[in-house]
Amino acid sequence: MKRKMKNRAVFLDRDGVLSASMIINGKLIAPQRLEDFQIFPEAILVTKKLKKAGFILVVVTNQPDVARGFPSEKTVEQMHEQMFSVMPLDRIEVCYHLDEHQCSCRKPKPAMLLRAAQELDIDLQQSFMVGDRWRDIEAGQNAGCKTIWLKQDIEEKKPQSPDMIVNTLEEACDWIMEEAQRNRQ
């Protein structure tokens, strides 16, 4: 009897990868209001291309501002409804905690990826994590995924040893497709 292959996935950070981050006082932050939430047109095209290639698409996002009181969880969920309406996403995993909460889901910890992998039958070693911050790359590494850093010129800790560094989401998509093809041969 032939064993069914597990699914391949692309895990994607939200802010800075699929949607625009805001810069306030020189720091990148997530949009606070629904009217400030902007999905990148490139993200819509790339997610459609990845879905057509057979990948499960899971957004994994830290949203600690909810724990600080603004925006509300409802506002974040409305942002995610917008994403589901224009992108073929399978799931969105969200951590609403602050670092001091010591939760297992806040990136760089891998719980959001691990939960999705278990519930969606994902082979993490055949999957990819795309992010623009060190936390994203470390979460992907901690889960056993290949990692792609969407390089940002921001003043913060840089990710350690991502598998690939790209300047655009389209470049990340191209590399994922090449790697997936190489691993299937």
C-alpha positions in Angstrom: 0.0 0.0 0.0 1.4 3.4 -1.0 1.8 5.8 1.8 0.2 9.3 1.4 2.7 12.1 1.3 2.3 14.8 3.8 1.4 18.3 2.7 4.0 21.0 1.9 3.3 24.4 3.3 4.5 28.0 3.1 4.2 29.8 6.4 4.0 33.6 5.9 4.4 36.4 8.3 1.7 39.0 8.0 3.0 42.6 8.5 5.9 43.5 6.2 5.4 40.3 4.1 1.7 40.2 3.0 0.7 43.6 4.3 2.2 47.0 5.0 3.7 47.8 8.3 3.5 51.3 9.7 6.5 53.3 10.8 6.0 55.3 14.0 8.9 57.0 15.8 11.3 55.0 13.6 9.8 51.7 14.6 7.9 49.2 12.5 4.5 48.4 14.0 1.4 46.6 12.8 -1.6 48.6 11.6 -3.8 49.7 14.4 -7.0 50.5 12.5 -8.8 48.6 9.8 -8.5 51.6 7.4 -4.7 51.5 7.7 -4.5 47.8 6.8 -3.1 47.4 3.3 -2.5 44.1 1.6 0.4 44.2 -0.9 -0.9 43.4 -4.5 2.2 41.2 -5.0 1.1 39.1 -2.0 -2.2 38.3 -3.7 -0.4 37.2 -6.9 2.3 35.2 -5.0 -0.2 33.4 -2.7 -2.3 32.4 -5.8 0.8 31.1 -7.5 1.9 29.1 -4.4 -1.6 27.6 -3.9 -1.7 26.6 -7.6 1.6 24.8 -7.0 -0.1 22.8 -4.3 1.2 24.4 -1.1 -0.9 24.9 2.0 -0.7 28.6 3.0 -0.6 29.5 6.7 -0.1 33.0 8.0 1.6 33.1 11.4 1.6 36.5 13.1 2.4 38.0 16.4 -0.1 40.8 17.3 1.1 41.8 20.8 -0.6 45.3 20.5 -3.9 43.6 21.3 -2.5 42.7 24.7 -1.6 46.3 25.1 -5.2 47.4 24.5 -5.2 48.6 20.9 -6.2 47.4 18.3 -9.0 45.1 19.5 -9.0 41.4 18.7 -12.1 42.1 16.6 -10.2 44.6 14.4 -7.4 42.1 13.8 -10.0 39.5 12.9 -11.5 42.0 10.4 -8.1 42.5 8.8 -7.8 38.7 8.5 -11.2 38.5 6.9 -9.9 40.9 4.2 -6.9 38.6 3.7 -9.1 35.6 3.3 -11.3 37.4 0.8 -8.4 38.1 -1.6 -5.8 35.4 -1.0 -6.2 31.6 -1.0 -5.0 31.2 2.6 -5.8 28.0 4.4 -5.3 29.3 7.9 -4.2 32.3 10.0 -2.5 31.6 13.3 -2.3 34.5 15.7 -0.4 35.1 19.0 -1.8 38.0 21.0 0.7 37.8 23.8 3.6 39.9 24.9 7.1 38.5 25.5 6.6 38.7 29.2 3.6 36.3 29.0 6.1 33.5 28.2 3.6 31.8 25.9 4.6 29.0 23.5 3.0 30.6 20.5 4.8 33.9 20.3 7.5 33.8 17.6 10.4 32.9 17.7 8.8 29.9 19.5 7.3 27.5 16.9 4.0 26.6 18.4 1.8 28.3 15.8 3.7 26.4 13.0 3.6 23.1 14.9 -0.1 23.4 15.6 -0.9 24.1 12.0 1.4 21.2 10.9 -0.3 18.7 13.1 -3.8 19.8 12.2 -3.2 20.1 8.5 -0.8 17.1 8.1 2.1 19.3 7.0 5.7 18.0 6.5 7.7 20.7 8.2 11.0 19.6 6.5 9.4 20.1 3.1 7.9 23.5 4.1 9.0 27.1 4.2 8.8 30.1 6.5 8.9 33.6 4.9 9.4 36.5 7.2 10.9 40.0 7.5 12.1 39.8 11.1 14.5 37.7 13.1 11.6 36.2 15.1 10.0 34.8 11.9 13.2 33.1 10.7 14.0 31.7 14.2 10.4 30.3 14.5 10.8 28.6 11.1 14.2 27.2 12.1 12.7 26.0 15.4 9.9 24.2 13.6 12.3 22.6 11.1 11.3 24.6 8.0 13.5 26.1 5.3 13.6 29.9 6.0 13.5 32.9 3.7 14.3 36.3 5.0 12.5 39.1 3.1 15.3 41.7 3.8 14.2 44.9 5.5 16.5 47.8 6.1 15.4 48.4 9.7 17.5 48.9 12.8 17.0 45.7 14.7 18.5 42.3 15.3 19.2 40.5 12.0 18.1 36.9 11.5 20.8 34.2 11.9 21.5 31.9 8.9 18.3 32.0 6.9 18.3 29.5 4.0 17.7 32.3 1.6 17.7 36.1 1.6 15.5 38.0 -0.9 14.4 41.5 -1.6 10.8 40.8 -2.7 8.1 38.3 -2.1 8.2 37.3 -5.7 11.9 36.3 -5.3 10.9 34.2 -2.3 8.2 32.5 -4.3 10.6 31.7 -7.1 13.1 30.2 -4.7 10.4 28.1 -3.0 9.3 26.8 -6.4 12.8 25.9 -7.3 13.5 24.2 -4.0 10.3 22.3 -4.1 11.0 21.0 -7.6 14.6 20.0 -6.6 13.3 18.1 -3.6 10.7 16.2 -5.6 13.3 14.9 -8.1 
